[in-house]
Structures are given as C-alpha cells and as structure tokens.
Amino acid sequence: MKVSPVTAAVTPTTPATSMRKVAIASCIGTTIEFYDFFIYGTAAALVFPKVFFPALGSTAGTFASFATFAVAFIARPVGAVLFGHYGDRIGRKKTLVSTLLLMGLCTVLIGMLPGAGTIGVAAPIILVLLRFGQGFAVGGEWAGATLLTAEYAPPGKRGLYAMFPQIGPAFAFILSSSTFLITGAVLGDANDAFLTWGWRIPFLFSIVLVAIGLYMRLAIEETPVFRANQAQRALDTSKPNALPFLDAWRFQAKEILLSAGSLALLFAFFYMGTAYLTSYGTKTLGFSRPFVLTVGIGAALIFGAAIIVSALYSDRLGRRRVIMVSSGLAVVWSLMLFPLLDTKSPVAFAIGVGITLAIFGIAYGPCGALLPEMFQTRFRYTGAGLGYNLAGVLGGAIPPLIAAPLSASFGSISIGVMLSGLAVLSLVCTKALVETKDQAM
C-alpha cells in the first residue's frame, strides 16, 4: 500500500531515548524545581519573618511572609501560558531546560539577598520579585515534565510512567527539610548565625542540583508524539496557526476549569501540610524546629508511597475514581485535623501531617497522566499547565494565606471547615470529568 507524504510525516517514530532515561530525567527535573520551591516555603515559615519583616512583629511578619509565598501561585498560570506557548510550538525539551535555568537563578539570588536590616524595604520587594520568578518557572515545569513521560509511555502504562515526575516533590521535600535540619544542627537551631547566613545554604546548594538536572534534560530526545504533531502542522496549511492559549480556551475551556476545581484540594492539602503546618507546629504548638522538620521528612516518605500506589491503581481503576477517593477522605479528615493537632501531642502532630500528605498523594499520583490525556496534542502543554496552575491559585495560594486570620477570628476548626469545602468542590469537579485512562495520545 502506498503511504501518503502526510501520513509518513506524522507517524510517530520509535524514540531514540529509552523510557528509563525519560523517567529518571523527569523525576530529577521535578525534584530540583520543587526543591527550590519548597525551601522557600520552609524559610517562609521559619526564617523570613525575622529576616525580611522584622518590624512587623511575629504575627504580622508571618502573614507577610506567607503573602510572598502566595505570590508564586499567582505567577504560575502566567508561566503556564508563556511556557505552554513555547512548549506547544518549539517542543517540551527546550522549554523544560528554560524553566530549570530560571528556577535555579531565582533560587540562588534569594540565597544571596541581604535582609531588611541591611538594605531596608528593598529586601522584601526584591524577595517578592524573585518569588514571582520561581512561580513563573514552576508554572511551565509541571506540564512539560508530565507530558514528557506521558507522551513517551506505551498505552495502558501512562499512570505508571507519569508517576515519575509526580514523586519528584516527595524527594524535594525530603531534601529541603534535610538541608534546613542539618544546617540548623551544625550552626545551632536558635543561633544568630543560622538567621544571618545559615538559612542561605539550602538556596545556594540549588546550583549543584540545577547542573545535574540540566545534564539529564539535555540528554533526552523530544517526544515522538510532539514530533509527529509538528510535522503534521507543517504540512497541513488548511488550518490557521492560532495561539495555543486561544485554542485551548476555545475548544477545551470546560476541561481547564474542571481540572482546576478537581485539583484544588490537592494543592490545599499539600501546602497546608508542608509550609503552614511547619509554621503552626513551631509557633502555635511550640514544637522545636528539628522535630517539625523530622516529621516532614517522615511524611514525605508516606506521601511518596501514596503517589506510587495511586498512580499504579489509576491504570487499573481509572484516574477519576482514585482522585475521588482522595477528595472523599479529605472532606472528613479536614474537620478532624486541627482538633487533633490542638491536643499538642507530638504523636498527634506527626499523625496529622502524615495523613494530610497521604491524602494529597492519593490524588497527586493519577493527575500526572490525567491532565495530559485530557487535551489535544497541539495545545496540550498549555491546557494541562493552565488547569494545574489555576488549581494552584485556588488551593495553594489562598488557604495558607487566610488560615492564620481565620484561626485568630474563629478558631482553628475554621481552617478545617475551609479545607472540607474545597474537598467538596474537588469531588464535584472530578465527578464531572470524563475518564481518560484509555484515551489515545
């Protein structure tokens, strides 16, 4: 049978890059990107109120510190649009190299930034700008990393392979907590040296990780699915060359909005379970910084295991069903969490953080395959990135920012009510999604 030029051009070729190399590269890449993102959250809880907002006092300084933390989530959808445009136009690989370099630069500069005691009000202003840069980079990172594995993965195993970029945050949280724990232990947890320059070490260490990640990403090939779609676009002149963002919003706005609502709970549980509970454990419950960081490391192992198990089950049971299990558990657990924490028992605190992040992990495992499967190839990077990062604004920026004022006005149970409401929203939105596990890429 004669093969037409168009068909020959658009048929995906066998990739030169092995799935093992793609899986490792995507995992290392997201580990590095999220390490940079998480050390900021840890520092925002433990250090930044004193270094960058000393004149505001403890409560207001903590609020201002978490406000800068939230800035990154506002930047993420912007990054998703811009990097999504280039990811859908020039390729996943080149775009991911750019996000890695931008994130590394912003993180190292934060580690070099003088405090308010040295340069005054310029310090928090520059901090906000660099935090925006971090969020901008992460906005383009997640979709590209998951597309890399999902578009390489064979049918029926996308949940398995899309798991690898998803477990990056678990490794990243272990790394970030460990570097602060070790630095604090060496310098003395309450020592002025730690507040002056010791906290900067985890940020400066990022440059080593970026070099490793850059080497891995440059070693992989572009995905065969993208190459085939690029060839098809070059030959098919009958369709206008619209912007990926406009196409995504025109044809799949419903999927973007529903995926944002579906994953809002995921973000809320993760950033409440990490950054906010780190602050709550040290400042409100009075636990030592080493204890809280050690609990975080243990919880990262738990949610890493939950991500792996849920991703594997999503290939058998479907993405929607697994995420709905997470949302259903979260509705109930949210109302139990803060009464448990407020017993001020160290064991209760460890259980609270562990279960919160395990519930997050159950939802996070499948979404690495779910979002890429939902969108057409020509705007997949943009669509998946928008859905994911709009969820970040709703679930990752707002809850940690308003948690402290809510608790001060209505008691800690109000935080649980807020989280439970988000869980109901995620449950409803996930129910409205179409199952994608058998979707062709």
Secondary structure, DSSP 8 states (H G I E B T S, - for coil): ----HHHHHHS----SS-HHHHHHHHHHHHHHHHHHHHHHHHHHHHTHHHHT-GGGHHHHHHHHHHHHHHHHHHHHHHHHHHHHHHHHHT-HHHHHHHHHHHHHHHHHHHHH---HHHHTTHHHHHHHHHHHHHHHHHHHHHHHHHHHHHHHS-TT-HHHHHHHHHTHHHHHHHHHHHHHHHHHHHH-TT-HHIIIIITHHHHHTHHHHHHHHHHHHHTS---HHHHHHHHHHHH--SS----HHHHHHHHHHHHHHHHHHHHHHHHHHHHIIIIIHHHIIIIIS---HHHHHHHHHHHHHHHHHHHHHHHHHHHHH-HHHHHHHHHHHHHHHHHHHHHHHTT--HHHHHHHHHHHHHHHHHHHHHHHHHHHHHS-GGGHHHHHHHHHHHHIIIIIIHHHHHHHHHHHHH-THHHHHHHHHHHHHHHHHHHHS---TT---
